[in-house]
Amino acid sequence: MKWKHLILSFAVFAALFSCTRTNAPLPEEDMLYRVECFYQHNPDSALQILDTLRLDRLSEKELAHYNLLWVKVNEPYWAYKPESDSMLNEAVQYFSHSNDLYFKALTLMITARYEKLAGNEAESVKNELQALEVIEQCMF
């Protein structure tokens, strides 16, 4: 009787462990959020961490998040990195149709900054105003 109880307990534990393991976030997805926080203190190291991520393991949303972070971290080099424009455009395409207001506002703010540095003041102001509208939606 004790053996049956022991085997049954082990089977239940193994089933629970396997369920929690499959539902755990991938290390790459978790790392994106850590990079976002780390960026505030050490932007150069944030880029090194982004370069280690396996992009093929990211969902479409996480890839758009990666693109935003990459553009944000590379801001001082936007004029020298042509991929900044295409990566920002990919993030804009994804988050402009998203219900995630945080990323929508963040995308608009980064786009406004990008436009301002490119000399497109009117587009910059337009994106900043749209970002403020999105932020106001979060307050209610």
Secondary structure, 3 states (H helix, E strand, C coil): CHHHHHHHHHHHHHHHHHHHHHHCCCHHHHHHHHHHHHHCCCHHHHHHHHCCCCHHHCCHHHHHHHHHHHHHHCHHHHHHCCHHHHHHHHHHHHHCCCCCHHHHHHHHHHHHHHHHHCCCHHHHHHHHHHHHHHHHHHHC
